[in-house]
């Protein structure tokens, strides 16, 4: 799942509430580099 920092708390809460595993994987990785076009798309998509 791709998202922005502002959505992490809600995403984590939703995942842990709904996932059938006792300990679901939830890993957050920093983005080292991306194209300007992809960054713009990601910000637009994650704000919906």
N, C-alpha and C positions, 0 to 999 in steps of 0.2 A: 504494500500500500504506500502510495506517495502522498505526503501531506506537508504542511508547514508547521512551524513550532506552535503557533497559536491553537492548532487543533489537537496537539498531542494528548493533553489531559483527557478530553472528551473521547478521543479515539481509544485510548487505553482503557478507560472505564467501560466503554461499550464492548470492546473485545473481551475483557475479562468477565463481564456479566453474561455474555452469550456463548463463549467458546466452551466446548465439551471437555477439553483437557483440564486437569487440575492445575497445571502450570503451563499455560500457553506461551509460546515464544513471542516476545515483544522486544525488538531490537531497534534502536534509533542510531543511525549513522550520519555523520556530517557529510555534506557535499563538498568535495575538494574542488570541483570544477564542473561547469556546465555552459552550454551555449546561451547567449542572451535570449534567443528565441525560445529555447526550452524553459528557461527560467521564467519568462513572461507567461508561457502557457501554464506552468506549474502554479504560479501565483493566482492566475485567473481561475484555473480548475479547482484549486483548493478553497477558494473563497465562496464557492457555490453552496 
